Amino acid sequence: MYAVIKTGGKQYTVKTGDIVEIEKLDLEVGAKVTFDEVLAIGEEGGKLNVGTPVVAGASVEATVLDQFRAKKIVVFKMKRRKSYRRTQGHRQNLTRVEIGEIKG
């Protein structure tokens, strides 16, 4: 069984036991979190239950494993022959969670 959840403005396809890196959640390591915005629930090779926009009564439980920062990305802007160069870096705060039970 798998589910499509929405968190942090993004959608993730998850199965029980998956480890997913999502936008930062303000929770301690080891805390339980419940995702209520379940957009779809399906079975491998079976039927797919799609919500309008969410599946009623469905939820996904997960455990917080780690709070960390992603690799640094470099944003470089340049305009040729104009002596214009700007460099900026960014590191996103992320939360690593392990998917537990899918209810629905």
C-alpha positions as CSV (number, residue, x, y, z in Angstrom):
1,M,0.0,0.0,0.0
2,Y,1.2,3.5,-0.8
3,A,0.0,7.0,-0.3
4,V,0.5,10.4,-1.8
5,I,0.9,13.0,0.9
6,K,1.3,16.8,0.8
7,T,3.6,18.7,3.2
8,G,5.7,21.8,2.8
9,G,4.1,22.7,-0.5
10,K,5.3,19.5,-2.1
11,Q,3.8,16.0,-2.8
12,Y,5.5,12.8,-1.9
13,T,4.7,9.2,-2.7
14,V,5.4,7.1,0.4
15,K,5.1,3.4,1.5
16,T,5.4,1.9,5.0
17,G,9.1,1.9,6.0
18,D,10.2,4.6,3.6
19,I,12.6,7.2,4.8
20,V,11.7,10.6,3.3
21,E,13.4,14.0,3.5
22,I,10.8,16.8,3.7
23,E,10.6,20.5,4.5
24,K,11.6,21.3,8.1
25,L,9.1,20.4,10.8
26,D,9.5,22.0,14.2
27,L,9.6,18.7,16.1
28,E,12.2,16.9,18.3
29,V,14.0,13.8,17.1
30,G,11.9,10.7,17.9
31,A,8.6,12.6,17.9
32,K,5.6,11.2,16.1
33,V,3.9,13.2,13.3
34,T,0.6,12.6,11.5
35,F,0.1,13.8,7.9
36,D,-3.6,14.4,7.3
37,E,-3.4,15.8,3.8
38,V,-3.5,12.5,2.0
39,L,-4.2,13.1,-1.7
40,A,-4.4,9.4,-2.8
41,I,-4.1,5.9,-1.5
42,G,-3.4,2.9,-3.7
43,E,-2.4,-0.7,-3.7
44,E,0.5,-2.2,-5.7
45,G,-1.1,-3.2,-9.0
46,G,-4.6,-2.6,-7.6
47,K,-7.1,0.2,-7.3
48,L,-6.3,3.9,-6.6
49,N,-8.4,5.9,-4.3
50,V,-8.0,9.6,-5.3
51,G,-9.4,12.3,-3.0
52,T,-11.2,15.5,-3.9
53,P,-8.8,17.1,-2.9
54,V,-8.0,14.8,0.1
55,V,-9.1,11.3,1.0
56,A,-11.6,11.5,3.8
57,G,-10.4,9.9,7.1
58,A,-7.0,9.0,5.7
59,S,-3.7,9.7,7.5
60,V,-0.1,8.7,7.5
61,E,1.9,8.4,10.7
62,A,5.7,8.9,10.7
63,T,8.6,9.3,13.2
64,V,11.2,12.1,13.0
65,L,14.7,10.6,12.6
66,D,16.8,13.7,12.1
67,Q,16.9,17.4,11.6
68,F,19.6,18.5,9.1
69,R,20.6,20.9,6.3
70,A,20.8,20.0,2.7
71,K,23.9,20.4,0.5
72,K,24.7,24.0,-0.4
73,I,23.6,25.2,-3.8
74,V,25.3,28.1,-5.5
75,V,23.2,30.8,-7.3
76,F,25.4,32.7,-9.8
77,K,24.1,35.6,-11.9
78,M,26.2,37.2,-14.6
79,K,25.6,39.7,-17.4
80,R,28.3,39.5,-20.1
81,R,30.3,42.6,-20.9
82,K,28.7,44.6,-18.1
83,S,30.9,43.6,-15.2
84,Y,27.9,42.3,-13.3
85,R,28.5,39.1,-11.2
86,R,26.6,38.0,-8.1
87,T,27.1,34.8,-6.1
88,Q,24.8,33.6,-3.4
89,G,24.5,30.3,-1.6
90,H,21.6,28.5,0.0
91,R,21.2,25.5,2.4
92,Q,17.6,24.3,3.0
93,N,16.6,23.0,6.4
94,L,15.1,19.5,6.1
95,T,13.6,16.8,8.3
96,R,14.2,13.1,7.8
97,V,11.1,11.0,8.7
98,E,10.4,7.3,8.6
99,I,6.9,6.4,7.4
100,G,5.0,4.2,9.8
101,E,1.4,3.3,9.3
102,I,-0.9,4.3,6.4
103,K,-4.5,4.5,7.6
104,G,-7.3,4.9,5.1
